[in-house]
């Protein structure tokens, strides 16, 4: 058996150092990915909470007696503005999912939330008024209309 030369020992040490560095990078990237997911999830949850707080209680109470068209113009415009923010949030979430920036489990949580929100009294009155604002994103329109019909939601991506 031949003894390893100094050059061979250095080469093995360099390969080992590269392997250790690669493992360290992978572990760091995994931690960064987890932190980014948590930050994104928390931000979208915060935005959703703020939006819902902007609606009158009766508008977000399941089974409530809310009628958008019976509101005075100023209140109606306020509700439409709040719901526009909500629909924009939903369209962003769908877009992120379609681009595979959001994992399936997160999307399922968000999609379930959207399905539940469409049952709120204000949603049925708001969507026909705001629908045309989303013509630029036909997949979102199809998605919301499938929610409204209680159908499985197409266009949610991979």
C-alpha positions as CSV (number, residue, x, y, z in Angstrom):
1,X,0.0,0.0,0.0
2,X,1.4,3.4,-1.0
3,X,1.3,6.4,1.3
4,X,-0.6,9.4,0.3
5,X,1.4,12.3,-1.0
6,X,1.0,15.8,0.4
7,X,-0.7,16.8,-2.8
8,X,-3.2,14.0,-2.5
9,X,-4.0,14.9,1.1
10,X,-4.5,18.5,0.1
11,X,-6.8,17.5,-2.8
12,X,-8.9,15.3,-0.4
13,X,-9.1,18.1,2.1
14,X,-10.2,20.6,-0.6
15,X,-12.9,18.2,-1.8
16,X,-14.1,17.7,1.8
17,X,-14.1,21.5,2.3
18,X,-16.2,22.0,-0.8
19,X,-18.7,19.3,0.3
20,X,-19.0,20.9,3.8
21,X,-19.5,24.3,2.3
22,X,-22.2,23.0,-0.1
23,X,-24.0,21.4,2.8
24,X,-23.8,24.6,4.8
25,X,-25.2,26.6,1.8
26,X,-28.1,24.1,1.4
27,X,-28.9,24.3,5.1
28,X,-28.8,28.1,5.0
29,X,-31.0,28.2,1.9
30,X,-33.5,26.0,3.5
31,X,-33.7,28.3,6.5
32,X,-34.0,31.3,4.3
33,X,-36.8,29.6,2.3
34,X,-38.7,28.8,5.5
35,X,-38.3,32.4,6.8
36,X,-39.5,33.8,3.5
37,X,-42.6,31.5,3.6
38,X,-43.4,32.6,7.1
39,X,-43.0,36.3,6.3
40,X,-45.2,36.0,3.2
41,X,-47.9,34.0,5.0
42,X,-47.9,36.4,8.0
43,X,-48.1,39.4,5.6
44,X,-51.0,38.0,3.7
45,X,-52.8,37.0,6.9
46,X,-52.2,40.6,8.3
47,X,-53.6,42.1,5.1
48,X,-56.7,39.8,5.2
49,X,-57.4,40.7,8.8
50,X,-57.1,44.5,8.1
51,X,-59.4,44.2,5.1
52,X,-62.1,42.3,7.0
53,X,-61.9,44.8,9.9
54,X,-62.8,47.4,7.4
55,X,-66.2,45.8,6.7
56,X,-69.3,46.5,8.7
57,X,-70.0,43.6,11.1
58,X,-73.2,42.7,9.4
59,X,-71.4,42.4,6.0
60,X,-69.1,39.7,7.4
61,X,-71.5,37.8,9.6
62,X,-72.5,34.6,8.0
63,X,-76.3,34.6,7.5
64,X,-76.4,38.4,8.2
65,X,-79.0,40.7,6.7
66,X,-76.5,42.8,4.7
67,X,-77.7,44.5,1.5
68,X,-75.0,46.5,-0.3
69,X,-77.6,48.3,-2.5
70,X,-79.6,49.4,0.5
71,X,-76.6,51.4,2.0
72,X,-76.2,55.1,1.6
73,X,-73.8,56.0,-1.3
74,X,-70.8,56.8,1.0
75,X,-71.1,53.5,3.0
76,X,-71.6,51.5,-0.2
77,X,-68.5,53.1,-1.8
78,X,-66.6,52.2,1.4
79,X,-67.7,48.6,1.3
80,X,-66.8,48.4,-2.4
81,X,-63.4,49.8,-1.7
82,X,-62.7,47.3,1.0
83,X,-63.9,44.4,-1.1
84,X,-61.8,45.6,-4.0
85,X,-58.8,45.3,-1.7
86,X,-59.9,41.8,-0.8
87,X,-60.3,40.8,-4.4
88,X,-56.9,42.3,-5.2
89,X,-55.4,40.2,-2.4
90,X,-57.1,37.1,-3.7
91,X,-55.9,37.8,-7.3
92,X,-52.3,38.2,-6.0
93,X,-52.6,34.9,-4.2
94,X,-53.9,33.1,-7.3
95,X,-51.1,34.7,-9.4
96,X,-48.4,33.6,-6.9
97,X,-49.8,30.0,-7.0
98,X,-50.0,29.9,-10.7
99,X,-46.3,31.0,-10.8
100,X,-45.5,28.3,-8.3
101,X,-44.3,30.8,-5.7
102,X,-46.7,29.4,-3.2
103,X,-46.7,25.7,-2.2
104,X,-49.9,23.6,-2.5
105,X,-50.5,23.4,1.2
106,X,-50.5,27.2,1.6
107,X,-52.7,27.6,-1.5
108,X,-55.2,25.2,-0.1
109,X,-55.4,27.2,3.1
110,X,-55.9,30.4,1.1
111,X,-58.4,28.8,-1.3
112,X,-60.5,27.5,1.5
113,X,-60.5,31.0,3.1
114,X,-61.7,32.4,-0.2
115,X,-64.4,29.8,-0.5
116,X,-65.6,30.6,3.0
117,X,-65.5,34.4,2.4
118,X,-67.6,34.1,-0.8
119,X,-70.4,32.9,1.6
120,X,-70.4,36.3,3.4
121,X,-73.5,38.4,2.7
122,X,-71.5,41.3,1.1
123,X,-69.7,39.1,-1.4
124,X,-72.6,38.3,-3.7
125,X,-73.6,41.9,-4.0
126,X,-70.0,43.1,-4.6
127,X,-68.8,40.7,-7.2
128,X,-71.2,41.8,-10.0
129,X,-70.2,45.4,-9.4
130,X,-66.5,44.9,-9.4
131,X,-66.2,41.9,-11.8
132,X,-65.3,44.0,-14.8
133,X,-62.3,45.5,-13.0
134,X,-60.6,42.0,-13.3
135,X,-61.1,41.4,-17.0
136,X,-57.4,41.8,-17.4
137,X,-57.0,38.5,-15.4
138,X,-59.5,36.1,-17.0
139,X,-58.3,33.1,-14.9
140,X,-59.1,35.1,-11.7
141,X,-62.6,35.9,-13.0
142,X,-63.2,32.2,-13.8
143,X,-61.8,31.3,-10.3
144,X,-64.1,33.7,-8.5
145,X,-67.1,32.7,-10.6
146,X,-66.5,29.1,-9.8
147,X,-66.3,30.1,-6.1
148,X,-69.6,31.9,-6.5
149,X,-71.2,28.8,-8.0
150,X,-69.8,26.6,-5.4
151,X,-67.9,24.6,-8.0
152,X,-64.3,23.2,-7.8
153,X,-62.0,26.1,-8.5
154,X,-60.1,26.0,-11.8
155,X,-57.0,27.8,-12.6
156,X,-55.3,27.4,-9.3
157,X,-52.2,26.1,-10.8
158,X,-50.0,23.1,-10.1
